Amino acid sequence: MSQMPDAALHSASLERDARLVNADDHEASAGDIALGVIIGRTSEFFDFFVYAIGSALVFPALFFPQFSPLQGTLMAFAIFPLAFLARPVGSLVFMAVDRRYGRGTKLTVALFLLGGSTASIAFLPGFEKIGWWAVAALALFRLGQGFALGGVWDGLASLLSLNAPQHKRGWYAMMPQLGAPLGFGLASGLFAYLYGTLPTQDFLDWGWRYPFFVAFAVNVVALFARLRLVATREFSTLLDKHELQPTTVFSLLDQEGRTVLIGAFVPLASFALFHLVTVFPLAWIALNTDRSPADFMSVQLMGAGLCVVSVVISGLLADRIGRRSQLAIGAVLIGGFALASPFLLNGGRHGETLFVLIGFTLLGLSFGQASGALASNFSQRFRYTGAALTSDLAWLLGAAFAPLVALSLSDLIGPAAVGGYLLSGVLCTLAALRVNRQLEVNDR
């Protein structure tokens, strides 16, 4: 203890004092914890979807006006994966911050960096004013988003799922996943309103900037909701039991690297589908049809609603048939959807609508149990850090390059490329589930 820096001692003591103060009058119920998790995940996904929608509708014209619409969109989608590349680095750095200064400090810095990076994009001038410096600034803020996301892992999702009743783990595991459709719904609804009510030039000049401003306010709300729970007796109890203590990434990989690797491949079917029903079709519609993006985003809003319902259903099914079986069935259904996707995308307005609605429904059924599916496979010591790093790698492998790859290949060989990309994720998921028999033991 004498070797610990004074700053670390001071920070750690502050967190202990906060828990003592809140022990009697601030005891969080399971509902409080679930609400805090959902608010936190919704804020994270809102930030990312605000950027994602901007990449499809705004950034090609604003930052790459010298290219064709297709080339400009591909350039924008080439910057999109930078956040996913930076996210594991952020996890590495912020785990050290967590160990040294406490979880409250880590969350505060990470969420302000996330909101600040997103809001800063709203102030960027276009290529016509400062040239490639605008593109460089966009890439820098995108890296900031990803780096910050590596620090927002708070362990609350583990608190829910790992301490759930024996036959309710699927139900509790699906709650954090509700943040994805809710965050997308908020971002898409805001963009749809602005795009549909403003003249096109006004939207491109200044209207698109408002959702990026809103992101900072959303992150402040999420910060207070999560800090309030970090100081609860339940959270303190789990820390004392060493279930949510951060460890070094290097020791994790040395001791349980195989679990990390398998865990990163388990959700690939779901994560591959994730951006293929949210970001990719919006760009596809804008580039290849005369359909209004505002009209198409209204369809995606309905899809997000279906996704919320199917995420909830995934929790009920997982508790009945087991999480491993649930993930396998979801992967097979996504495989069937992959085979049908070229016909849907080429099927006019009705086909495009069905692509979105069916895709979102399947996404909820699979995504509801995908993230953190292997958390219980980690030993107690590595559970907190292992779940965070596994999630980072899964997003990088499954979702980071999906819009760029799908749009590039679909331009070369047609919409069949979308189905091929999805099928590759399905095969990875089924292979990882077959290798990982332990999930079947621990998912109930």
C-alpha positions, 0 to 999 in steps of 0.5 A: 500500500505504501507504494501506491501514489498519493493521488490514487490513495486519495481517489480510492478513498473518495470512492469508498467514502461515497459508498459509505455515504450512500449505503443507507439512503441510496440503495439501488434496486435491480430496477435502478441498476437496469435503468442506469445500464439502459441509459448508459448504453443508449447514450453511447449508441446515440453518439455513434449513430449520430456519426454513422448517419452523418457519414451516409447523408452529410460527410460525402458532400461536406468533406469530399465534394471533389469526388462522385457521390459514391466515392465520397461515401466510400471515403466517409465510410473509410473513416468510420472504422477508426473509432473501432480501431481506437476502442481497444487502445482506449480500454487499455489506457482507461483500465489503468486509469480505473486501477489508479484513480477509480471508476468514477474518475474513469467514467467522468473523463471517458464520457466527457471525451466521448461527448466532446469528440462528438459535439466538436464535429458539429463545429467543423468547416467543410473541405471547401473552406480548409481543405484536407485539414477538415478531413484530418479533424474529422478523423481525429474526432472519430478516433476520440469517439472510439478511444473514449468508448474504451473507457465507458465500460462500467461493469454494470452489465456484468452486475446485472447478468452475473448476479441474476437469478439462476434461470433469469440470466438471459432476461437480465443479459438483454437489458443493456442491449436495449440501448442500441435500438433506443440510441438509433431511434433517437438519432434517426428520429432527430435526423429524419425530422431535420432532413424532412423539415429543412430545405436540403441546402439548409440541412447540409449547411447547419441542420445536420449539426444539431444532433451532434450538439445534443450528444454532449447533453445526453452524455452528461445525463448518462454520466450522472446516472452511472456515477449514482450507481457506482456509489451504491452498496451493491456495486461496492459488494461486487468490488469487494468480491473482486468480480468487477476489478480491472486487471491488466490486459496483458495478464488477461491475454496471458491467462485467458486469451483463448476465451477472449478469442472465442468470445470475439467471434461468437457475436459476429453474425449479429454484429455484421448485421448491425450496420447492414440494417442501420448505416449501409441501407441509408447510403444505398437508398441515397445513392441508388434510388430516388427515395427520400432519406427522411422517408427511409429513416421513418421505416428504420424507426419502425425497425428500431421499434421491432428490434426493441421487442425482439431484444426483449423476446430474446431474453425470454427465449434464452431462459427457456432454451439456453443462450448458446441455442438462442445464439445458434438459432439467431445465426441460422436465421440471419443466414437465411436473411443473407440469402434473401437480402439481394432480392429484397434490396432489388425489390423496389420500395416494398423490398427495401422496407422488408429488408429493414423490418426483417433485418431489425427483427432478426438483429434484436433476437440475436443481438439481445444475447450476443454481447458479453455472452461469454462473460461467465466463462472468465474466471472471477479475477478477469471477468471485468476486463475480459468482458470489455476487451472481448466486446471491443474485438467483436465490434472491430471484427464484425461491425467496423468495416461492414458499411465500407465493405458492403458498399464497395462490393455491392457496387462491384458485384451487386447486392449479393455482396451484402448476403456474402458478408452476412454469411461470413459472420454466420459461419464465424458465429456457428464455428465459435459456438461449436468450439465453446461448449462451456457457454452451454454450461454457464448460460443458465 
